[in-house]
Amino acid sequence: MIVKSTLIIKGLLSFIPRLYPLLSKSRTGGTDSAIYCYNIWLKHLTMIWQNGMRKIPDTMAELGPGDSIGVGLAALLSGVNNYYALDIVDYVNTERNLLIFDELFDLFKKRAGRKAKGWPDYDEYLDSNFFPSHILTEEVLAKALTQKRIKAIRDAIIDPNSNDNSVNIKYIVPWFEPHILTTESIDLILSHSVLEHITDLENTYKAFLMWLKPKGMMSHQIDLTSHHLAKEWNGYWAYSELLWKIIVGKRLCMINRQPCSQHLSLIEKNGFEILCLLKNSKTGCIKRSQLSSKWENISEDDLTCSGM
């Protein structure tokens, strides 16, 4: 297995305190775009509705919002009243959030459809304009997009401690401790391409269980690819533990290499009921003979699952 020398160099440099900040990304990419945030929210909203949710959740927590809280703002514009953004690095700024909020407001006013088909394909649940009008009905949006609510959301973006408590935004960095949210206080937990970056998955899923209300739901899309850390999409499973430790270094937001089955095991261990499981299988994998000793017994299903 050929490893790019830059991966090793960056990993080693991260052990030097003064150089580490220079290696850390100031932006994560993705949620600095209003249309990207809009598409993510429409996808998760449509899929959880298809699997049993029948009203817009009152309180939502998002893990790893990234460059902006745009996904949460889209949720607020759909009728969510309380939004918690949980991250490990403070990426966002008020000016960017306000700009994305204004763009999102225009998208909702136009009842804009999803921009492009992605995975999973959920077009069959959308109307002819590719908008979830069966969920975000005219009645729902009329209540969610009143002038008073729009002002309350803007005020909450500018000052989370504003006097208007009809809409609440709480940005929590870092979020590691379970007690940061009240037990059984959240209707919906959402993450998008985040759980593959979490080192302590076991306690994260335990925290989800603690935070969710009885009958609360969660929706996660997990990217199980190598994130360009190997030539093949799953090439990270060929790296020895020593080599992987060097590549990761002291960087906080690297990937955990955990396969689909590990997430399912922790979900079931914590007593969640799986209502919907979709897997994205991919070709172009490394051969089983290339796997490192830690991963040599990985199942064929895990070996070819690039996302869930």
Number of C-alpha atoms within 10 A of each C-alpha: 12 9 15 12 10 10 17 17 13 19 22 17 19 21 15 12 10 10 12 17 12 11 13 13 10 13 14 14 11 15 22 21 18 26 21 16 24 27 20 20 22 23 21 19 22 22 17 17 17 15 13 10 17 10 12 20 20 17 22 26 27 23 20 23 30 23 21 30 32 31 30 25 28 25 25 27 23 25 23 22 21 21 23 21 22 24 19 16 16 17 16 19 13 14 12 16 22 20 14 25 26 14 17 23 19 12 17 18 13 9 18 17 19 22 11 10 11 11 13 14 10 16 17 8 16 18 12 11 12 19 19 22 18 13 21 21 12 12 9 16 18 14 14 20 18 12 10 11 19 18 14 19 24 18 19 20 24 16 14 17 13 14 11 14 14 12 25 22 26 16 19 17 15 12 17 15 10 15 11 14 19 11 15 15 17 26 21 25 20 22 20 19 16 20 23 25 19 17 16 11 18 16 14 17 19 16 19 23 22 19 23 23 16 12 11 17 24 20 16 16 20 20 21 26 22 19 16 11 18 19 16 17 20 26 23 25 26 24 21 14 13 8 15 17 14 18 25 21 21 18 17 13 17 16 21 17 18 18 25 21 14 13 18 13 11 17 19 13 12 15 10 16 10 12 10 10 7 10 17 13 13 14 12 10 15 19 11 16 8 14 21 15 12 12 19 14 11 14 12 9 13 17 24 22 21 22 21 19
